[in-house]
């Protein structure tokens, strides 16, 4: 066979493979459009065995897996597609959405921020990034993301809700109240009552906050975070058992709710169910890695068990990272005294006295450091 004939055979073979690939892709798409997600996933996987660089097939596989609730597999599919072409912002957005739905908020933020930077007008990426920061306990970042675009979207209730929550968490009650009123103009809603509840709690009206949050639970028990907030309000007003029931109701809907995991852990710790409490604290850390409040709760278990040497380095790390954390300084002083390190204990006690004076200067008449939004902590 001549050289030219060999070239022709090769070209024909390549054309046949491409045609077969196109047919396989079309079959997979048809299965996806018909709602046969399992069949479509299998078809995309078969195609990718032959054509591993088929970016559309990898992306569509991710979509199908996400629709099936198999988010970790979807994440792998999207990441594989981005290895082929990192510039595919639609694929990156889908990756961010899958990470968000899997409650992998730090990872979601990275991908969503990349999309937002490349496409500043992509509201879906911006909103999901903002909500991820909200769930990670970073309301200031939410404000930075949403406040600049608020005037351009005056009727966007999703924006008003997230930004309003962030303002209220930052104790910017007046700004948060404006957004509460905006939502109320559209009629009674669980979101509006939730925000009103937060505003009242932030203003010191614990009974009023409890009432509003109770209305929010009644109107929409599926609203993310509503049971946790109601549980905290119940706890603040002395209803410990009902509070725990609300935290459990939140976890039944979202096992990765940070506040519910934290507060159930605190309640179990107070009941001296230390092993069960530790499980909840570890789950809370899984949602917010390195959170000093959760780490502190874990340390208090060490202290309660008499594991003073184990508690010491953890406490020293916490006060180094969060030098205004009053309760951590109190407990560290206690640990130093137990270890017969009186000079170190006296130094920590002096820090405690200074922090208490600063708190009292900012909030005349206040006792201790707890605010309506801080976890109930007790020194061992």
N, C-alpha and C positions, 0 to 999 in steps of 0.2 A: 504493500500500500504506500502510495506516495505521501510526502510530507504534507502537501495541501489537503489530501484526503483525510489524513489524521487530524489536522486542524478542524476540518469540517465536522468530523465525528465528535470531536471534543465540544465544539460549539453546540451541536445538536443535543448532546448529552446535558450540557449546562442549561440549555433552554428547556429541556424536559424536566430537569430538577426544579427550575424556577417555576415552571407551569404547575408542577405537582405541589410546590410550596404554596403557590397562590390558591390552588384549589383547597388545600388543607386549611389555609387561613380563612378562606371564605366559608368553609364548613363550620369552623369554630365560631366565627362571627354569627352565622345563622343560628347555631345552638344558643349562643348568648342572647341574641335578640328574641328568641323564642322562649326565653326564661329557663332553659335547661342549664343551670349554672354548673352543676357537677359535670355534665357532659361537655360543656364548653371548656371547663378547667382541664379535663382529661385531653381534649383535642388540642388545646394550646400547648400542653406539656409534650404531647407527641410531636407536634410541629417543631418545638424548641430542641428536641433531641437531634433533629436533622439540621435545624438552622438556629443555633444558639444565639446568634446576633440579631435575630428578628425582633426589633425593639417594639413594634406594635403588638406582637404576640405577647411579649413579656409584660407590657403595660396593661393589656386587656386581661391577662391572667391575674394581675394584681387586682384589677377592678372586680373580677368575678369572685376572687377569694375574699375580698373585703365585703362584698355583698353576702357572702356565706358566713360572715362573722369570723373568718379565719385570718385575723389581722396580722399575726406574726408571719404567716406564709405570704400574705400580700406584701408586707414590708420587704421581705426577701426578694419578691418578684420585682417590685419597683426599684430596689437598689441595684438589682442586676441590669435592669433597663437603663438606669442612669450611668452604669459603668460603660455601656455601649455609647451613650450620648448624654453627657452631663448637662447639656444646654436645654434639655426638654423640661421646661418649667411646668407644663401640665402634669407630667409624670411626677415631678418633685412635689407639686401641690397634692397630688393623690397620696404620695408617700407621707407628707405632713398630716393629711387627714387620717390615714391609717394609724400613724403613731399617736395622734390625738385620741382616736377611738380606743386604742389599746391603753390609754392613760399613761403613755410614755411622754409626758409633757416636756421635759427638758430636751429630748430628741426632736419632738414635734416643733418646738420653738426654733431650733436650728434650721430645719428645712423650710418652715413657713416664713421665717425672716429672710431667707435667701430668695424665696419667690417674691416677697414684698419689696425687697431691694431692687430686684429686676423689673418688677411690675408694680410701681407705687399705687396704681389705681385698682389693684386686685383686692377688693373688699373682703372676699372670702378668706384669703390668706391673712389679711390684717386682723380680721375679727377672731379667727381661730387662734392666731398667735396671742392676741390680747386675752382671750378666754383661758389659754394655757397659762399665761402669767397670773391671771386671777386665781386659778386653781392651785398655782404654786405659791400663793401668798405674796405676790409682788404687785400691789395695787398702784404703786408709783409708776411702774413701767406701763401698766394699762393706760394710765392717764397720758403718758408721753405718746402712746400709740394712737389714742382716740381723740383726745382733746383738740389737736390741730385740724381734724376733719369734721368736728361736730357741727359747725355752722353750715357746712356744705351739705349736711344730711339731717336737717331738722326734724324730719318725720320718720327717721329710721329708729324704730323702737328697740331693735337689738343693740344698736350703738348706745342708745340712751340707758338701757338696762345695765350693760357692762360698765359704762363710764360712771353711771350713778352709783353702782356698787363700789367701784374703786374710790370715788370721792368719799363715800360714807365710811369705808374702811380706813381711809386716811383722816377721818374726823373733819372733813371739809363739808359740814352739814348743809351749809347754805347752797353750795354748788350742787350737792347731791339732791337737795330738796327741789331745785329747779327741774331736774330731770324726773323726779318722782311726779311732779305736777304735769309734766309733759306726757308721761305714761297714763296718768289718771284721766287726762282729757279724752283718752280713747276708751274709757269705761273701766269698771272695776275689774281687777285682774289679780292673780296670785303674785305676779311680779311686782305690782304696785304695793300690795300689802307687805311683801317681803322687804321692799326698800323702805317703806314707812316704819316697819318694825326696826330695821337697822338704824334709821335716823333717830327714832325715839330712844333706843338703847344708847346710841352715841351721845345723846343729850342728857342721859341719866334717868330717863323715864322707863325704868325696867318693867313696870306693870303694863304700861302702854305698849312697849315693844313686844311683850309676851302676847298681848291681845292681837296685835296686828299679825304677828308671825303665825298665831293659831289660825287666823282667817286665811292666810296664805296656804297653810297645810290643807285646810278644808276645801279651798277652791281648786287646788292642783297638787295632790300629794306626790305627783311624779316630777314636780319642778326640781331640777338638780340643786342639792344643798339645802332645801327648805327644811327637811327633818333635822339636819345638823344644827341649823340656826335656831330652830324652835327648841331643840334639846338644850342648847346653850342657854337660851332664855329661861327655860324651866329650871336649869341647874342654878342659875343666878338668883332665882326667886325661891330656892329651897326645895324644889320638887325633884328629888334625886331619882326616884324610881321611874317616874314618867319621862324624865330626861334620858335615862338609859334606854327606855323603849323607843324613843325617837331616834337615838343614835343607831340602834339596831335596825329600825325601819329604813334609815338611810343606807346602811350597809347592805340590806337586802336588795336595794335597787342599784347601788354602786359600791361594790366591795373595796374600791380604791378611794373612797372619800376620806380625805386627810383628817378633818375635824372629828368625824365619827370614830375613826380608829384611835385617835389621840385621846378623846374624852372617855371612851369606854375603857381604854387602858388606865386612865387616871382613876376611874371609879373602881376598877378591879384592884388597882394598887392600894387604894384606901381600904378595900376589904381584905388586904393582905393575900390576894390571889396573885402572887408575883409572877408565876410562870405564864398564866393566862394574860396578865397585863403586858408582859414582855413580848408576847406574840403580837399583840395589837400595836405596840410601839415600833416593833420591827417593820410591820406592814406600813405604818405611817412614814417611817424613814424611807421605805421603798418608793413612796409617792413624792416626798420631799427630802432627797438625800442630804444629810448633814444638818438638818434643822436643829438649831441649838435647844429649842424648847423640848423636843422629843428626846434628844440626847440627855438633857437634864433629868427628865422623868426616869430614864433608864438608870442614871447615876443614883437617884434617890432609892431605887430598889437595891443597888449594891450597898448603899449605906445602911438601909434597913436590915439587910442580911448580915451586916457586920463585915462586909468586904471592903474595908477602908482603904487598903493599899490599892485595890482595883479602882476605887472611885476617884482617888487623888489625881492621877494624870488626866482623866477624862474631864474633871472639874476645872483643872488648870487650863486645859485647852479651850473649854467653853468660855471662861471669863476673859481669856486672851482675845477670842474672836468677838465676844459680845461684852465689852467692859461695863456696860450699863445694866447688865442682867443681875438685879438685886438678889433674887432668891439663890442664884448660883454662888454669889459671894457669901451669903449667909451659910450655905451648906459647906462651902469650902472652908470657912472659918471653923465650923464644927469639926470637920475632918482633921484640920491641922491640930486642933486642941486634943482630939482623940489620939493623935499620933505623937503627942507631947511636944509639938512644935509651936510653943507659945508665941514666939516672936512673929511667926508667919500668921498665926491666928489673930494676934492683935492688929496686924497690918490689914487683914481682911475685915476685921470688925470696924476699923477706922473708915474703910471704903464703904461699908454698909451704912455707917452713920452719915457720911457725906451724901450718899445717894438718897437716903431718906430725907435729908434736909432739902435736896434739890427737888424731890418729888413734892414735898409739902409746899415749897415755894411756888411751884407751877400749879398745884391744885390745893389751895388753902383748905385746911380741915380734913384733907384726905389721910387715911391711915393705910400704910403699906403701899404696895405698888400695883395691885391688881386693878385693871380697868374692865369694863364690860366685854372687851375683846381679848383679854388674856386668859390663858388656862388657869384653873384653880390649882395653885401649888401649895404644898405644905412642906416645911422643912422637917427632916427626920428628927 
